[in-house]
């Protein structure tokens, strides 16, 4: 199948090269602090019920947004959306929430952000997206920083937490590749796709909570506030923003760029939850910052050349 022309997206890349960078910064800040809220929310709800309630609330907000904006609600690619919903929404949100039960918010966040490693491995053979020239240096810098933050040689988390974190990262990476491939094959409304994948993933998570016979959620004002923020802002808004970013930059670049999220998560967990971080983790933050700065510089140079 020949990919359809996407003139609007191309024009957006050309006219507004800074919008993707601004979106990545917003995404990193919100998603980074979300890990602290998620850890706090688990005091009121078991993991799969919490994940299902978050995803269901996010889906409701997205469908409401579709109606208000007059955007199409129709499910355009049923089977592809089902697979994406099960893997990226159900798998990623469910596994990351379970991992938080076993480990700290900051360490779990950076472990899950091994996602770019898996995306790099899959984007080349599946999407044909190659890393060229100095982009390799940016990739190596950010990934080296991530390894310093993770400290696989001395990480105070259980083996189960490590396994769940990597599994969640792999789920997100596979979902990222599937979305990019779907967008290349047919025209799909990104907001509608996100809403439907969120709903289908929420139903799968609710079924998992039911089968595991999890204890009931304690519905307090604090929990409702946490859930509202995570459902509407962190899930509905940020996942829509993530889809928008994926439609404008290569999958590997989008994945590496949001590595600012675990940095925010570590700092937030330190300030709010009292979690500590080592000298190696601080060094990792610096390396990630350097890698993101290099990516931004390369993107700016590319946009200047494209503009003539």
KALIN-V511790 format. One record per backbone hydrogen bond with DSSP energy under -0.5 kcal/mol. NH is the residue of the N-H (numbers start at 1). CO is the residue of the C=O. E is the energy in kcal/mol with one decimal. If there is no record, write none. Layout:
nh=[NH;NH]
co=[CO;CO]
e=[E;E]
This chain:
nh=[10;11;12;13;14;15;16;19;20;21;22;23;24;25;26;27;28;29;30;31;32;33;34;35;35;36;37;38;39;40;41;42;43;44;45;50;51;52;53;54;55;56;57;58;59;60;61;62;63;64;65;66;67;68;69;70;70;71;76;81;82;83;84;85;86;87;88;89;89;90;91;92;93;93;94;94;95;96;97;98;99;100;101;101;102;103;108;109;110;111;112;113;114;115;116;117;118;119;120;121;122;123;124;125;126;127;128;128;129;130;132;135;136;138;139;140;141;142;143;144;145;146;147;148;149;150;151;154;156;157;158;162;163;164;165;166;167;168;169;170;171;172;173;174;175;176;177;178;179;180;181;182;183;184;185;186;188;190;193;194;195;196;197;198;199;200;201;202;203;204;205;206;207;208;209;210;211;212;213;214;218;219;220;224;225;226;227;228;229;230;231;232;233;233;234;235;236;237;238;239;240;241;242;243;244;245;246;247;248;249;254;255;256;257;258;259;260;261;263;264;265;266;267;268;269;270;271;272;273;273;274;274;275;282;283;284;285;286;287;288;289;290;291;292;293;294;295;296;297;298;299;300;301;302;303;304;305;306;307;308]
co=[6;7;8;9;10;11;12;16;16;17;18;19;20;21;22;23;24;25;26;27;28;29;30;31;32;33;33;34;35;36;37;38;40;41;41;46;47;48;49;50;51;52;53;54;55;56;57;58;59;60;61;62;63;64;65;66;67;66;74;77;78;79;80;81;82;83;84;84;85;85;86;87;88;89;89;90;91;92;93;94;95;96;97;98;98;99;104;105;106;107;108;109;111;112;113;114;114;115;116;117;118;119;120;121;122;123;123;124;123;128;130;132;133;134;135;136;137;138;139;140;141;142;143;144;145;146;147;151;154;155;102;158;159;160;161;162;163;164;165;166;167;168;169;170;171;172;173;174;175;176;177;178;179;180;181;182;186;188;189;190;191;192;193;194;195;196;197;198;199;200;201;202;203;204;205;206;207;208;210;209;44;217;218;220;221;222;223;224;225;226;227;228;228;229;229;230;231;232;233;235;236;237;238;239;240;241;242;243;245;245;250;251;252;253;254;256;257;258;259;260;261;262;263;264;265;266;267;268;268;269;269;270;269;278;279;280;281;282;283;284;285;286;287;288;289;290;291;292;293;294;295;296;297;298;299;300;301;302;303;305]
e=[-2.0;-2.6;-2.2;-2.1;-1.9;-2.9;-2.0;-1.3;-0.6;-0.6;-2.2;-2.6;-2.2;-1.9;-2.2;-2.5;-2.5;-2.0;-2.4;-2.7;-2.0;-1.8;-1.6;-0.8;-0.7;-0.8;-1.6;-2.9;-2.0;-2.0;-2.7;-1.4;-1.5;-2.0;-1.1;-2.7;-2.6;-2.4;-2.7;-2.3;-2.5;-2.7;-2.2;-2.1;-2.5;-2.4;-2.1;-2.1;-2.6;-2.1;-2.1;-2.3;-2.0;-2.5;-2.1;-0.7;-0.7;-2.3;-0.9;-2.8;-2.3;-2.2;-2.4;-2.9;-2.5;-2.4;-2.8;-1.0;-0.6;-3.1;-1.7;-1.2;-0.5;-1.6;-0.6;-1.5;-2.4;-2.4;-1.9;-2.0;-2.4;-1.5;-0.9;-0.7;-1.0;-1.9;-2.3;-2.2;-2.0;-1.9;-2.3;-1.3;-1.3;-1.4;-0.5;-1.6;-1.1;-2.4;-2.8;-1.7;-1.8;-3.1;-1.0;-0.6;-2.2;-1.5;-0.9;-1.0;-1.6;-0.8;-0.5;-2.0;-1.8;-1.7;-2.5;-2.9;-2.5;-2.3;-2.5;-2.3;-2.1;-2.0;-2.0;-1.9;-1.9;-2.6;-2.5;-1.9;-0.5;-2.0;-0.5;-1.8;-2.4;-2.7;-2.4;-2.3;-2.4;-2.5;-2.2;-2.5;-2.1;-2.2;-2.3;-2.5;-2.3;-2.4;-2.2;-2.5;-2.3;-2.2;-2.4;-2.3;-2.6;-1.5;-1.2;-2.1;-0.6;-0.6;-2.6;-2.5;-2.1;-2.5;-2.5;-2.0;-2.2;-2.6;-2.2;-2.2;-2.1;-1.7;-2.2;-2.5;-2.0;-2.0;-2.3;-2.1;-2.6;-2.1;-0.8;-1.8;-3.2;-0.9;-1.4;-2.4;-2.2;-2.4;-3.1;-2.6;-2.1;-2.4;-2.8;-2.5;-0.6;-1.6;-2.1;-1.6;-2.5;-2.2;-1.9;-2.0;-1.5;-2.2;-2.5;-2.1;-2.0;-2.3;-2.5;-1.4;-1.8;-1.6;-2.5;-2.2;-2.4;-2.3;-1.5;-1.6;-1.0;-2.0;-0.7;-1.9;-2.4;-2.5;-2.2;-2.6;-2.7;-1.9;-2.2;-3.0;-0.5;-1.1;-0.6;-0.6;-2.0;-1.9;-2.4;-2.2;-2.1;-1.9;-2.2;-2.6;-2.5;-2.3;-2.5;-2.7;-2.3;-2.2;-2.4;-2.4;-2.3;-2.7;-2.5;-2.3;-2.5;-2.4;-2.2;-2.1;-2.1;-2.4;-1.7;-1.2]
